Amino acid sequence: MARIEARPGKPYLKNERTSLGDVSGLIGLTGNQMKGSLAISFSESVIFQVAENMLGERVDSVNDLVTDLVGEITNMVTGGAKRTLSEMGYDFDLAIPGVVAGKNHVITHKTSGQTIILPFHTDQGDFFVEICFEG
């Protein structure tokens, strides 16, 4: 949908709470078997290009349009993960996503599990998916 080629990097463990991007969506997941959260953190250059490609509107600052888009992307990605995990026998509910913006903002996962970073590289810059579960 965003018409951007994203190349996955090597996953690694995150040891700090500071975001790796400039604007992040965070959503909680709760169920009988596990609880956790997922965050997607975008560099400005990537989310500005995504906004232009998806919405046909050029942006040059993190405004309401950008934060709404990040929240919606977070919903779509987490919804897809929920469907896949449901097929594997894991049922959980999704919270309403929150969005945080600003250089070096903090991402607070609601669980005590280890956070895994899945980095993605694009021609416009990087974005990161953070996954934190405890079961």
Secondary structure, DSSP 8 states (H G I E B T S, - for coil): ------EE---EEE-S-B-SSSEEEEEEEE-SS-EEEEEEEE-HHHHHHHHHHHHS----S--HHHHHHHHHHHHHHHHHHHHHHHHTT---EE---EEEESTT-B---SSSS-EEEEEEEETTEEEEEEEEEE-
